[in-house]
Amino acid sequence: MAFSEKVILVEGRTDKLRLIPILAESAEIICTNGTISNVKLEELLSPFDELPIYAFLDADKSGEQIRSVVRKVYPEAIHLYTNPMYCEVANTPFKVLASILQRVNIKVKKEFLL
């Protein structure tokens, strides 16, 4: 397995499973498994302190709560947003996800591009 150069923070396993086939580079995908505290977020991400962090969270109340914690603990994190019509990362079409990831220079497989 290649060394990960980026960290993508998602809410749940279904979000993670949705992103894996799209990625054309190694990235550590970390699940918050729902709401999260400052301390728990630090525990999850501390092994990756030197890597860029991308928060790709759902377009709902839970996602916004987690984003708020991420902004406090990791203000340098890059926030990615799915269209609210899809609500969840897991419900977002592959091509839309690929486009969002590509905009922040995360490499995606060509077959997923619009």
C-alpha distances in whole Angstrom, upper triangle without the diagonal:
4,7,9,12,14,15,17,19,21,23,22,20,22,21,17,17,19,17,14,15,17,14,13,11,8,11,11,14,16,19,23,24,27,30,28,30,30,29,26,25,25,23,20,20,21,17,16,20,19,17,19,20,21,23,23,25,28,31,33,35,32,30,32,33,29,29,32,30,28,30,32,29,27,29,27,25,25,26,25,28,28,32,34,35,32,32,28,25,24,28,27,27,23,25,27,23,22,25,25,21,22,25,23,21,18,17,17,18,21,22,22,24,28
4,6,9,12,13,16,19,20,24,23,21,23,21,18,18,20,17,14,15,16,13,12,9,6,9,10,14,16,20,23,25,28,30,28,30,29,28,26,24,24,23,20,19,20,16,15,18,16,14,16,18,19,21,22,25,28,31,33,35,32,29,31,32,28,28,31,29,26,28,30,27,25,27,24,22,22,24,24,27,27,31,33,35,31,31,28,25,25,28,27,26,23,24,26,22,21,23,23,19,20,23,20,18,15,14,16,16,20,22,22,23,27
4,6,9,11,14,17,19,22,22,21,23,21,18,19,21,18,15,17,18,14,13,10,7,8,9,13,15,18,21,24,27,28,26,28,26,26,24,22,21,20,18,16,16,13,11,14,13,11,13,15,17,19,21,24,27,30,32,33,30,28,30,30,26,26,29,27,24,26,27,24,22,24,21,20,20,22,22,26,27,30,33,34,31,31,28,24,25,28,27,27,24,25,26,23,21,23,23,19,20,22,19,17,15,15,17,18,22,24,23,24,28
4,6,7,10,13,16,19,19,19,20,18,15,17,18,15,13,15,15,12,12,8,5,5,6,9,12,16,18,21,24,25,23,25,24,23,21,19,18,18,15,13,14,12,9,12,11,8,10,11,13,16,17,20,23,26,28,30,27,24,26,27,23,22,25,23,20,22,24,21,19,21,18,16,17,19,19,22,23,27,29,31,28,28,24,21,22,25,24,24,21,23,23,19,18,21,19,16,17,19,16,14,12,12,14,17,20,22,21,22,25
4,7,10,13,16,20,21,21,22,19,17,19,19,16,15,17,16,12,12,9,7,6,8,11,13,17,19,22,24,25,24,25,23,23,22,19,18,19,16,13,14,12,9,11,9,6,7,10,11,15,16,20,23,26,28,29,27,24,25,26,23,21,24,23,19,21,23,20,17,19,16,14,14,17,17,21,22,26,28,31,28,28,25,21,23,26,24,25,22,23,23,19,18,19,18,14,15,17,14,12,10,11,14,17,20,22,21,22,25
4,7,10,13,17,18,18,19,16,14,17,17,13,13,16,15,11,12,9,7,5,6,9,11,14,16,19,21,22,21,22,20,21,19,16,16,17,14,11,13,12,8,10,9,6,5,6,8,11,13,16,19,22,24,26,23,20,22,22,19,18,21,19,16,17,20,17,14,16,13,11,11,13,14,17,19,23,25,27,25,24,21,18,20,23,21,22,20,20,20,16,16,17,15,12,13,15,11,11,8,11,13,16,19,22,20,20,23
4,6,10,13,15,15,17,14,12,15,15,12,12,16,15,12,14,11,9,6,5,6,7,11,13,16,17,18,17,18,17,18,16,13,13,14,11,8,11,10,7,10,10,7,6,5,6,8,10,13,17,19,21,22,20,17,19,19,16,15,18,16,13,15,17,15,12,14,12,10,10,12,12,16,17,21,23,25,23,22,19,16,18,21,20,21,19,20,19,16,16,18,15,12,15,16,13,13,10,13,15,18,21,23,20,21,24
4,6,10,12,12,14,10,9,12,12,9,11,14,13,11,14,12,11,7,6,5,6,9,11,14,15,16,15,18,17,18,16,13,14,15,12,10,13,13,11,13,13,10,9,6,5,6,7,10,13,16,18,19,17,14,16,17,13,13,16,15,12,14,17,15,13,15,13,10,9,10,10,12,14,18,19,22,19,18,15,12,14,17,16,18,16,18,16,13,13,15,13,10,13,14,12,13,10,13,13,17,20,21,18,19,21
4,7,9,11,13,10,9,12,13,11,13,16,15,14,17,16,14,10,8,6,5,6,7,10,11,12,12,14,14,15,13,10,12,13,10,9,13,13,11,13,15,12,11,7,6,5,6,7,11,14,15,16,14,11,13,14,10,10,13,12,9,12,15,13,12,14,13,10,10,9,10,12,14,17,18,21,18,16,13,11,13,16,16,18,17,19,18,14,16,17,14,13,16,17,14,16,14,16,17,20,23,23,20,22,24
4,6,8,9,6,7,10,10,10,12,15,15,14,18,17,16,12,11,7,6,5,6,8,9,11,11,15,15,17,14,12,15,15,12,12,16,16,15,17,19,16,14,11,9,6,5,5,8,12,13,14,11,9,12,13,10,10,14,13,11,14,17,16,15,16,16,13,12,11,10,11,12,15,16,18,15,13,10,8,10,13,13,16,15,18,16,13,15,17,14,13,17,18,16,18,15,17,17,20,23,23,19,21,23
4,7,9,7,8,11,12,12,14,17,17,18,21,21,19,16,14,10,8,5,5,5,6,8,10,13,15,16,13,12,15,15,12,14,17,18,17,19,21,19,18,14,12,9,8,6,7,11,11,12,9,7,11,11,8,10,13,13,12,15,17,16,16,18,19,15,15,13,13,13,13,16,15,18,15,12,9,9,10,13,14,17,17,20,18,15,18,20,17,16,20,21,19,21,19,21,20,23,25,25,22,24,25
4,6,5,6,9,10,11,13,16,17,17,21,20,19,16,14,10,9,5,6,5,7,10,12,15,18,18,15,14,17,17,14,15,19,19,19,21,23,21,20,16,15,12,11,9,10,13,13,15,11,11,14,14,12,14,17,16,16,19,21,20,19,22,22,18,18,16,15,15,15,18,17,19,15,13,10,9,9,12,14,17,17,20,19,16,18,21,18,18,21,23,21,23,20,22,20,22,25,25,22,24,25
4,5,5,6,9,10,11,13,15,16,19,19,17,15,13,10,9,6,9,8,10,14,15,19,20,21,17,16,19,18,15,17,20,20,19,22,24,21,21,18,16,15,13,12,13,16,17,18,15,14,18,18,16,17,21,20,19,22,24,22,22,24,24,21,20,19,17,18,17,19,20,20,17,16,12,11,9,13,14,16,16,19,19,16,18,21,19,18,22,23,22,23,20,21,19,21,24,23,20,23,25
4,5,5,6,9,10,12,14,15,19,19,18,16,15,11,12,9,12,10,12,15,17,21,23,24,20,19,22,22,18,19,23,23,22,25,26,23,22,19,17,15,13,12,11,15,16,18,15,14,18,19,17,18,22,21,20,23,26,24,24,26,25,22,21,19,17,16,15,17,17,18,14,13,10,8,6,9,11,13,13,17,16,14,16,19,18,17,20,22,22,23,20,20,18,19,22,21,18,21,22
4,5,5,6,9,11,12,13,17,17,16,14,13,9,10,8,11,10,12,15,16,20,21,22,19,17,20,20,17,17,21,21,20,22,24,20,19,16,13,12,9,9,9,12,14,16,14,12,16,17,14,15,19,19,17,20,23,22,21,22,22,18,17,15,13,13,11,14,15,16,12,12,8,5,5,8,9,12,11,15,14,11,13,16,14,14,17,19,18,19,16,18,16,17,20,19,16,18,20
4,5,5,6,10,11,11,14,14,13,11,10,6,8,7,10,11,13,16,17,20,21,22,19,17,19,19,15,16,19,19,17,20,21,18,17,15,13,12,10,11,12,16,17,19,16,14,18,19,16,17,20,20,18,21,23,22,20,22,22,18,17,16,14,15,14,17,18,19,16,15,11,9,8,12,12,14,12,16,15,12,13,16,15,13,17,19,18,18,15,16,15,16,19,19,16,19,21
4,6,5,8,10,11,14,15,14,13,12,9,11,10,14,13,16,19,20,23,25,25,22,20,23,22,18,19,23,22,20,23,24,21,20,18,16,15,13,14,14,18,19,22,19,17,21,22,19,20,24,23,21,24,27,25,24,26,25,21,20,19,17,17,16,19,20,20,16,16,13,10,8,11,12,13,11,15,15,12,14,17,16,15,18,20,20,20,17,17,15,15,18,17,15,18,20
4,6,7,8,10,14,15,15,14,14,11,13,12,15,15,17,20,21,25,26,27,24,22,24,24,20,21,24,23,22,24,25,22,20,18,15,15,12,12,13,16,18,20,19,16,20,22,19,20,23,23,21,24,27,26,24,26,25,21,19,18,15,15,13,15,17,17,13,14,11,8,6,8,9,9,8,11,12,9,11,14,13,13,15,18,18,18,15,15,13,13,16,15,12,15,17
4,6,5,7,10,11,12,10,11,9,11,12,15,16,17,20,21,24,25,26,23,20,23,23,19,19,22,21,19,22,22,18,17,15,13,13,10,12,13,16,19,21,19,17,20,21,19,19,22,22,20,22,25,24,22,23,22,18,16,15,13,14,12,15,18,18,15,15,12,8,8,11,10,10,8,11,11,8,8,12,11,9,12,15,15,15,11,12,10,11,14,14,11,13,16
4,6,6,9,10,9,9,10,8,12,13,16,17,19,22,23,26,26,27,24,21,23,23,19,19,22,20,19,22,22,18,18,16,14,15,13,15,17,20,22,24,22,20,23,24,21,21,25,24,22,24,27,26,23,25,24,20,19,18,16,17,16,19,21,22,18,19,16,12,11,14,13,13,10,13,14,11,11,14,14,12,14,17,16,16,12,12,10,10,14,14,12,15,18
4,6,8,10,11,12,13,12,15,16,20,20,22,25,26,29,30,30,27,25,27,27,23,22,26,24,22,25,25,21,20,19,17,18,16,18,19,21,24,27,25,22,25,27,24,24,28,28,25,28,30,29,27,28,26,23,21,21,18,19,17,20,22,22,19,20,17,14,12,14,13,12,9,11,13,11,10,14,15,13,14,17,18,17,13,12,9,8,11,10,9,12,15
4,7,9,11,11,13,12,16,17,20,21,23,25,26,29,29,30,28,25,27,27,23,22,25,24,22,24,24,20,19,18,15,16,14,16,18,20,23,26,24,21,24,26,24,23,27,27,24,26,29,28,25,26,24,21,19,18,15,16,15,18,20,21,17,19,16,13,12,14,12,11,7,9,11,8,6,10,11,9,10,14,14,13,10,9,5,6,9,9,7,9,12
4,6,7,8,11,11,14,16,20,21,23,25,25,28,28,29,26,23,25,25,21,20,23,21,19,21,20,17,16,15,14,15,14,17,19,21,24,27,25,22,24,26,23,22,26,26,23,25,28,26,23,24,22,19,17,17,15,17,16,19,22,23,20,21,18,14,15,17,15,14,11,12,13,10,8,11,12,9,10,13,13,11,8,6,4,6,10,11,9,11,15
4,7,9,12,13,17,20,23,24,27,29,29,31,31,31,29,26,27,27,24,22,24,23,20,22,21,17,17,17,16,18,17,20,22,25,28,30,28,25,28,29,26,25,29,29,25,27,30,28,25,26,24,21,19,20,18,20,20,22,25,26,23,25,22,18,18,20,18,17,13,14,15,13,10,13,14,11,10,14,14,11,8,5,5,5,9,11,10,12,15
4,6,10,12,15,18,22,24,26,28,27,29,29,29,27,24,24,24,21,19,21,19,16,19,17,14,14,15,14,17,17,20,22,25,28,30,28,25,27,29,25,24,28,27,24,25,28,26,23,24,21,19,17,19,17,20,20,24,27,28,25,26,23,19,20,22,20,19,16,17,18,15,12,15,15,11,11,15,13,11,7,6,7,9,12,14,14,15,18
4,7,9,13,16,19,21,24,26,25,27,26,26,24,21,22,21,18,16,18,16,14,16,15,12,13,13,14,16,16,19,22,25,28,29,27,24,26,27,24,23,26,25,22,24,26,24,21,23,20,18,17,19,18,21,21,25,27,29,26,26,23,19,20,23,21,21,18,19,20,16,15,17,17,13,14,17,15,13,9,9,10,12,15,17,16,18,21
4,6,9,13,16,18,21,22,21,23,22,23,20,18,18,18,15,13,15,14,11,14,13,10,10,10,10,13,13,16,19,22,24,26,23,21,23,24,20,20,23,22,18,21,23,21,18,20,17,15,14,16,15,18,19,22,25,26,23,23,20,17,17,21,19,20,17,18,19,15,14,17,15,12,13,16,13,12,9,10,11,13,17,19,17,18,22
4,6,10,13,15,18,20,18,20,20,20,17,15,15,15,11,10,13,11,9,12,13,10,10,10,10,12,13,15,18,21,23,25,22,19,21,22,18,18,21,20,17,19,21,19,16,19,17,14,15,16,16,18,19,23,25,27,24,23,19,16,17,21,20,21,19,20,20,17,16,19,17,14,16,18,16,15,12,13,14,17,20,21,20,21,24
4,7,10,12,15,17,16,18,18,19,16,13,15,15,11,10,14,13,11,14,15,12,12,10,9,10,10,12,15,18,20,21,18,16,19,19,15,16,19,18,15,18,20,18,16,19,17,14,14,14,14,16,17,20,22,23,20,19,16,13,14,17,17,18,16,19,18,14,15,18,16,13,16,18,16,16,13,14,14,17,20,21,18,20,23
4,7,9,12,13,12,15,15,15,12,10,12,11,8,8,12,11,10,13,15,13,13,10,10,10,10,11,14,18,19,19,16,14,17,17,13,14,17,15,13,16,18,16,14,17,17,14,15,14,14,16,17,21,22,24,21,19,16,14,14,18,18,20,19,21,20,17,18,20,18,16,19,20,18,19,16,18,18,20,24,24,22,24,26
4,5,8,10,10,13,15,15,11,10,13,12,9,10,14,14,14,16,18,16,16,13,12,10,10,10,12,16,16,17,13,12,15,15,11,13,16,14,13,17,18,16,16,19,19,15,16,15,15,16,17,20,20,22,19,17,14,12,13,16,17,20,19,22,20,17,19,21,19,17,21,22,20,21,18,20,20,22,25,25,23,25,27
4,5,7,7,10,11,12,9,8,11,11,8,10,14,15,15,16,19,18,17,13,13,10,11,10,12,15,15,14,11,10,13,12,8,11,13,11,11,15,16,14,14,17,18,15,16,15,15,16,17,20,20,22,20,17,14,13,14,18,19,22,21,24,22,19,21,23,20,19,23,23,21,23,21,23,23,25,28,29,25,27,29
4,7,8,11,14,14,11,11,14,14,11,14,17,18,18,20,23,21,20,17,16,13,13,11,12,15,14,14,11,11,14,13,10,13,16,14,14,18,19,17,18,21,22,19,19,18,18,18,18,21,20,22,19,16,13,13,13,17,18,21,21,24,23,20,23,25,22,21,25,26,24,26,23,25,24,26,30,29,26,28,30
4,6,10,13,14,11,11,15,15,13,15,19,20,20,21,24,23,22,18,17,13,13,10,10,13,12,11,7,8,11,10,8,12,13,12,13,16,17,17,18,20,21,18,19,17,17,17,17,19,18,20,18,15,12,13,14,16,18,22,22,25,23,20,23,25,22,22,26,26,24,27,24,27,26,28,31,31,27,29,30
4,7,10,12,10,10,14,14,13,15,18,20,20,21,24,23,22,18,17,14,14,11,12,14,12,10,6,8,10,7,6,10,11,9,11,14,15,14,16,18,20,18,19,17,18,17,18,21,19,21,20,16,15,16,17,19,21,24,25,27,25,22,25,27,23,23,27,27,25,28,26,28,28,31,33,33,30,31,32
4,7,8,6,6,10,11,10,12,15,17,17,18,21,20,20,16,16,13,14,12,14,16,15,13,10,10,11,8,6,10,10,8,9,13,12,11,13,16,18,16,18,16,18,19,20,23,21,24,22,19,17,18,19,22,23,26,26,29,27,24,26,27,24,24,27,27,25,27,25,28,28,31,34,34,31,32,33
4,5,5,6,9,10,11,12,14,17,18,17,21,21,20,17,18,15,17,15,17,19,17,15,12,13,13,10,8,11,10,7,9,12,11,10,13,15,18,16,19,18,20,21,23,25,24,27,26,22,21,21,23,25,26,30,30,32,29,27,29,30,26,26,29,29,26,29,27,30,31,34,37,37,34,35,36
4,6,5,6,9,10,11,12,15,16,15,18,18,18,15,16,14,17,16,19,20,19,17,15,15,14,11,9,11,10,6,8,10,8,6,10,12,15,14,17,17,20,21,23,26,25,29,27,24,22,22,24,27,27,31,31,32,30,27,29,30,26,25,29,28,25,27,26,29,30,34,37,37,34,35,37
4,5,5,6,9,10,10,14,15,14,18,19,19,17,18,17,19,19,21,23,22,20,17,17,18,15,12,14,14,10,11,13,11,9,12,15,17,16,20,20,22,24,26,29,28,32,30,27,25,24,26,29,29,33,32,34,32,29,31,32,29,27,31,30,27,29,27,31,32,35,38,39,36,37,39
4,5,5,6,9,10,13,14,14,18,18,18,16,17,15,17,16,19,21,21,19,16,16,17,14,11,14,14,10,11,14,13,10,13,16,18,16,19,19,21,22,24,27,27,29,27,24,22,22,23,26,27,30,29,32,30,27,29,30,27,25,29,29,26,28,26,28,29,32,35,36,33,34,36
4,5,5,6,8,11,11,12,15,15,15,12,13,12,14,14,17,19,19,18,15,14,15,12,9,11,11,8,8,11,10,8,9,13,14,12,15,15,17,19,21,25,24,27,25,22,20,19,21,24,24,27,27,29,27,24,25,27,23,22,25,25,22,24,22,25,26,29,32,33,30,31,33
4,5,5,5,9,10,9,13,14,14,12,14,14,17,17,20,22,22,21,18,17,18,16,13,14,14,10,9,12,11,7,9,12,14,13,16,17,19,22,24,27,27,31,29,26,24,22,24,27,28,30,29,31,29,26,27,29,25,24,27,26,23,25,23,26,28,31,34,35,32,33,35
4,6,6,8,10,11,14,15,16,14,16,16,18,18,21,24,24,23,19,19,20,18,15,16,17,13,12,16,15,11,12,16,17,16,19,19,22,24,26,29,29,32,30,27,24,23,24,28,28,31,30,32,31,27,28,30,27,25,28,28,25,26,24,27,28,31,34,35,33,34,36
4,6,7,9,10,13,13,14,12,14,13,15,16,19,22,22,21,18,17,18,17,13,15,16,13,12,15,15,12,12,16,16,14,17,17,19,21,23,26,26,29,27,24,21,20,21,24,25,27,26,28,27,23,25,27,24,22,25,25,22,23,21,24,25,27,31,32,29,30,33
4,6,5,7,10,10,11,9,11,11,14,15,19,22,22,22,19,17,18,17,14,14,16,13,10,13,14,10,9,13,13,11,14,15,17,20,22,26,26,29,27,25,22,20,22,25,25,27,26,28,26,23,24,25,22,20,23,23,20,21,19,21,23,26,29,31,28,29,31
4,5,5,9,10,12,11,14,15,18,19,22,25,26,25,22,21,21,20,17,17,18,15,13,15,15,11,10,14,14,13,16,18,20,23,26,29,30,33,31,28,26,24,25,29,29,31,29,31,30,26,27,28,25,23,25,26,22,23,21,24,26,29,32,34,31,32,35
4,6,8,9,12,12,15,16,19,20,24,27,28,27,24,23,24,23,19,20,21,18,16,18,18,14,13,17,16,15,18,20,21,24,27,30,31,34,31,29,27,24,25,29,29,31,29,31,30,26,26,28,25,23,25,26,22,22,20,22,24,27,30,32,30,31,34
4,6,5,8,8,12,14,16,18,22,25,26,26,23,21,22,22,18,18,20,17,14,16,17,13,12,15,13,12,14,17,18,22,24,28,29,32,29,28,25,22,24,27,27,28,26,28,27,23,23,25,22,19,21,22,19,19,17,19,21,24,27,29,27,28,31
4,6,8,8,12,14,17,19,23,26,27,27,24,22,22,22,18,17,19,16,13,15,15,11,9,12,11,11,14,16,19,22,25,28,30,33,31,29,26,24,26,29,28,30,28,30,28,25,25,26,23,21,22,23,19,19,18,21,23,27,30,32,29,30,33
4,7,9,13,15,19,21,25,27,29,29,27,24,25,24,21,20,21,19,16,17,17,14,12,14,11,12,14,17,19,23,26,29,31,34,32,30,28,25,27,30,29,31,28,29,28,25,24,25,23,20,21,21,18,18,17,19,22,25,28,31,29,29,32
4,6,10,13,15,18,22,24,26,27,25,22,23,23,19,18,20,18,15,16,17,15,12,13,11,10,12,15,16,20,22,26,28,31,28,27,25,22,24,27,26,27,25,25,25,21,21,22,19,16,18,18,14,14,13,16,18,22,25,27,25,25,28
4,7,10,13,16,20,22,24,25,23,19,20,21,17,16,18,17,13,14,16,14,10,11,8,7,8,11,13,17,19,23,25,28,26,25,22,20,22,25,23,25,23,23,22,19,18,19,16,13,15,15,11,12,11,14,17,20,23,25,23,23,25
4,6,10,12,16,18,20,21,19,16,16,17,14,12,14,13,10,11,13,11,8,10,8,5,6,9,10,14,17,20,22,25,23,21,19,17,19,22,21,22,21,22,20,17,17,18,15,13,15,15,11,13,11,15,17,20,23,25,22,22,25
4,6,9,13,15,17,19,17,13,14,16,13,11,14,13,10,11,14,13,10,11,9,6,5,6,7,10,13,16,18,21,19,18,16,13,16,19,17,19,18,18,16,13,14,15,11,9,12,12,9,11,10,13,15,18,21,22,19,20,21
4,6,10,12,14,15,13,10,11,12,9,7,11,11,8,10,13,12,10,11,10,7,6,5,6,8,11,15,16,19,17,15,13,11,14,17,15,18,17,19,16,13,15,15,12,11,14,14,12,14,13,16,17,20,23,24,20,21,22
4,7,9,12,14,12,9,11,13,10,9,13,13,11,13,16,16,14,14,14,10,9,6,5,6,8,11,13,15,13,12,10,7,11,13,12,14,14,15,13,10,12,13,10,9,13,13,12,14,12,15,15,18,20,21,18,18,19
4,7,8,10,9,5,8,10,8,7,11,12,11,13,16,16,15,15,16,12,11,8,7,7,8,11,11,14,12,9,7,7,10,12,11,15,15,17,14,12,15,16,12,13,16,16,15,18,16,19,18,21,23,23,20,21,21
4,6,8,7,5,8,10,9,9,13,14,14,15,18,19,18,19,19,16,14,11,9,7,7,9,8,11,9,6,4,6,8,9,10,13,15,17,14,12,16,16,13,15,18,18,18,20,19,21,20,22,24,24,20,21,21
4,7,8,6,7,10,11,10,13,15,15,16,19,20,19,19,20,17,15,12,10,7,6,7,5,8,8,5,6,8,11,11,11,14,16,18,14,13,17,17,14,16,19,18,18,21,20,23,22,24,26,25,22,22,22
4,6,5,6,9,10,11,12,15,15,16,19,20,20,20,22,19,18,14,13,11,10,11,8,10,10,6,8,10,13,13,13,17,19,21,18,17,20,20,18,19,23,22,22,25,24,26,25,28,29,29,25,25,25
4,5,5,6,9,10,11,13,14,15,17,19,19,20,22,19,19,15,15,13,14,14,11,14,14,10,11,14,16,16,17,21,23,24,21,20,24,24,21,22,26,24,24,27,26,29,28,31,32,32,28,29,29
4,5,5,6,9,10,11,12,14,16,17,18,19,21,18,18,15,15,13,14,15,13,16,15,11,10,13,14,15,17,21,22,24,21,19,23,23,20,21,25,24,23,26,25,27,27,29,31,31,27,28,29
4,5,5,6,9,10,10,12,14,15,15,16,18,15,14,11,11,10,11,13,11,14,13,9,9,10,13,14,14,18,19,21,18,16,20,20,17,18,21,20,19,22,21,24,23,26,28,28,24,25,26
4,5,5,6,9,10,10,13,14,15,15,17,14,14,11,12,10,12,14,12,15,15,11,12,13,16,17,17,21,22,23,20,18,22,21,18,19,22,21,20,23,22,26,25,28,30,31,27,27,27
4,5,5,7,9,10,11,13,14,15,17,15,16,13,14,14,15,17,15,19,18,14,14,15,18,19,20,24,25,26,23,21,24,25,21,22,25,24,23,26,25,28,28,31,33,33,30,30,30
4,5,5,6,9,10,11,11,13,15,12,13,11,13,13,15,17,16,19,18,15,14,14,16,18,19,22,23,25,22,19,22,23,19,19,23,22,20,23,22,25,25,28,31,31,27,28,29
4,5,5,6,9,10,10,10,12,10,10,8,10,10,13,16,15,19,18,15,14,14,17,19,18,22,22,23,20,18,21,21,17,17,21,19,17,21,20,23,24,27,29,30,26,26,27
4,5,5,6,9,10,10,13,11,13,11,13,14,16,18,17,21,21,17,17,18,21,22,22,25,26,27,24,22,24,24,20,21,24,22,20,24,23,27,27,31,33,34,30,30,31
4,5,5,6,8,9,12,11,13,12,15,16,18,21,20,24,23,19,18,19,21,23,23,27,27,28,26,23,25,26,22,22,25,24,21,24,23,27,28,31,33,34,31,31,32
4,5,5,5,7,9,7,10,9,12,14,17,20,20,23,22,19,18,17,20,22,22,25,25,26,23,21,23,23,19,18,22,20,18,21,20,23,24,28,30,31,28,28,30
4,6,5,5,8,7,9,9,13,14,18,20,20,24,23,20,20,19,22,24,23,26,26,27,24,22,24,23,20,19,22,20,18,21,21,24,26,29,31,33,29,29,30
4,6,6,10,10,13,13,16,18,21,24,23,27,26,23,22,22,25,27,27,30,30,31,28,25,27,27,23,23,26,24,21,24,24,27,29,32,35,36,33,33,34
4,6,9,9,13,13,17,19,22,25,25,28,27,24,23,22,25,27,27,30,29,31,28,25,27,27,23,22,25,24,21,23,23,26,28,31,34,35,32,32,34
4,5,6,9,11,14,17,20,23,24,27,26,24,22,21,24,26,25,28,27,28,26,23,24,24,21,19,22,21,17,20,19,23,25,28,31,33,30,29,31
4,5,8,10,14,16,20,22,23,27,26,24,23,22,25,27,26,28,28,28,25,23,24,24,20,19,21,20,17,19,19,23,25,29,31,33,30,29,31
4,6,9,13,16,19,22,24,27,26,24,23,21,25,27,25,27,26,27,24,22,22,22,18,17,19,17,14,16,17,20,23,26,29,31,28,27,29
4,6,10,13,16,19,21,24,23,21,19,18,21,23,21,24,23,23,21,18,19,19,15,14,16,15,12,14,14,18,20,23,26,28,25,24,26
4,7,10,13,16,18,21,20,19,18,16,19,21,19,21,20,20,18,15,16,15,12,11,13,11,9,11,12,15,17,21,23,25,22,21,22
4,7,10,13,15,18,17,15,14,13,17,18,16,19,18,19,16,13,15,14,11,11,13,12,10,13,13,17,17,21,23,24,21,20,21
4,7,10,12,15,14,13,12,10,14,15,13,15,15,15,12,10,12,11,7,8,11,10,9,12,11,15,15,18,20,21,17,17,18
4,7,8,11,11,10,10,9,12,13,11,13,14,14,11,9,12,11,8,10,13,11,11,15,14,17,17,20,21,21,18,17,17
4,6,8,7,7,7,6,10,9,7,10,11,12,8,7,11,10,8,10,13,13,13,16,15,17,16,19,20,20,16,16,15
4,5,6,7,9,9,12,10,8,10,13,12,9,10,13,12,10,13,15,14,16,19,18,20,19,21,21,21,17,17,15
4,5,5,8,10,12,10,10,13,15,16,12,13,16,15,13,16,19,18,19,22,21,24,22,24,25,24,20,20,19
4,6,9,11,12,9,9,11,15,15,12,13,17,16,15,18,20,20,21,24,23,25,23,24,25,23,20,20,18
4,6,7,9,6,5,8,12,13,10,11,14,15,13,16,19,19,20,22,21,22,20,22,22,21,17,18,17
4,7,9,7,8,11,14,16,13,13,16,17,15,17,20,20,20,23,22,23,22,23,25,24,20,21,20
4,5,5,6,10,12,15,12,11,15,16,14,15,18,19,19,22,20,21,19,21,23,22,18,19,20
4,5,5,9,10,12,10,8,11,13,11,12,15,16,16,18,16,18,16,18,20,19,15,16,17
4,6,8,9,12,11,10,13,15,14,14,17,19,19,21,18,19,17,18,20,18,15,17,18
4,6,9,12,10,10,13,15,14,15,18,19,20,22,20,21,18,19,20,18,15,17,17
4,6,8,7,6,10,11,11,12,15,16,17,19,17,18,15,16,17,16,12,14,13
4,6,5,6,9,10,11,13,14,16,18,19,17,17,14,14,15,13,9,11,11
4,5,5,6,9,10,10,12,14,16,16,14,14,10,10,11,10,6,8,9
4,5,5,6,9,10,10,12,15,15,14,13,10,10,10,8,5,5,6
4,5,5,6,9,10,11,13,15,13,14,11,13,13,12,8,8,7
4,5,5,6,9,10,11,13,11,12,9,11,12,12,8,9,10
4,5,5,6,9,10,10,9,9,6,8,9,9,6,6,8
4,5,5,6,9,10,10,10,8,11,11,11,8,6,7
4,6,5,7,9,9,11,10,13,14,15,11,10,11
4,5,6,7,5,7,7,11,12,14,11,10,12
4,5,5,5,6,7,10,10,13,10,9,11
4,6,7,9,10,14,14,16,14,11,12
4,6,9,11,14,16,18,16,14,16
4,6,9,12,14,16,15,13,15
4,6,10,12,15,13,12,15
4,7,9,12,11,11,14
4,6,9,7,8,11
4,6,6,7,11
4,5,5,9
4,6,8
4,7
4
